[in-house]
Amino acid sequence: MNAYKTLFKTEFKLAIREFSGVFFGIILPVGIIILLGSIYKDKLVHENSNITLIQQAVPAVVTIGICAFGLMGIPITVSGYREKKILKRFQVTPTSPFILLCVQFFTNLVNALVSSALVLITAIFLFKYHMEGNFLSFILIYFLVTFAIFSIGILIASVANSMKTANLLCTLIYFPMFLLSGATIPFELMPKTLQNGASIMPLTQGIKVLKEVSLGNSLTEFFGEVIFLFIVGLICIIISIKTFRYDYNQ
């Protein structure tokens, strides 16, 4: 446990010193919610609705931090350690791959929580956002989405033999999710073909459930999406632990 705590503190300090992570994971989502709030103001989704556009946007924007820290932070950090032979040094310590990946998971989880909290606080104080649905259900789905997305990041971190490979895989997965899942561009505005393609992405399903739960719909209506997110996360974690290597040149 002491090794875990020490490693967590070290990794957390390193993470908050990384400007690109802070920018894409924290500053960018806060900037996007300010931009959307300034555009939407108190506009309704449609004439007869009692839901505002900002109420629809907030659950999506809180996932930008999850996406940035999970799909960029974890893989690039771990693959960078592998390339610099830092991981190889852990082989002679009691630290197991499971502990290493757990530390990365929780370090980035703290950063994602800070990002989401700032988005919510900004929306509440600047644009009078209020959640219609059950906050506990929202938190539950938030952690499930985080589990699924972070697990994909951990999988990339495990299979990438270099930072170049990790960067390529991250780019191929991060940007489609960032742009097409509804996190930045409203999903409802996309052409039907794009919606169908984007629906296979875990973040799209996660945002869909977060939105509906935050608007007051029952969580039980989204059993299929919840199971899908859990299975994606579980499969990625199992493969990650099985395929993890300290050094691919051995």
Protein Blocks (a to p, Z undefined) as FASTA:
>chain_A
ZZmmmmmmmmmmmmmmmmklmmmmmmmmmmmmmmmmmmnmmacfblkbcbdfklmmmmmm
mmmmmmmmmmmmmmmmmmmmmmnommmmmmmpcbdfklmmmmmmmmmmmmmmmmmmmmmm
mmmmmnopacfbdfklmmmmmmmmmmmmmmmmmmmmmmpgbfklmmmmmmmmmmmmmmmn
opmmcfklpcfklmmmmmmpmklmmmmmmmmmmnopafklmmmmmmmmmmmmmmmmmmmm
mmpcfblkZZ
